[in-house]
Amino acid sequence: MMLFGATVGNVGDVLAAIFLLGFIIIMIMIGALLLNMYKKNKKRLEELIMLEKQQNIILKNRVDDINERLSRIERLLKEKN
């Protein structure tokens, strides 16, 4: 059947096209969701790394302070003996 110079497709072709387009759209949405999750996870990991670096600096300062105190105590003990 011709309608204004174009052929009319059958129902099976239309359903297949709708199914294929729906599948493509779902795949694009899943890809976008995965990309969004990746970006959030990357940002969270960067924040955790920065927090760990700050904690390491604090611990290093504490160790340096304890070493300095220990050195003073050792000098005082040597002076007494």
Buried (B, 14 or more C-beta within 10 A) or exposed (E): EEEEEEEEEEEEEEEEEEEEEEEEEEEEEEEEEEEEEEEEEEEEEEEEEEEEEEEEEEEEEEEEEEEEEEEEEEEEEEEEE
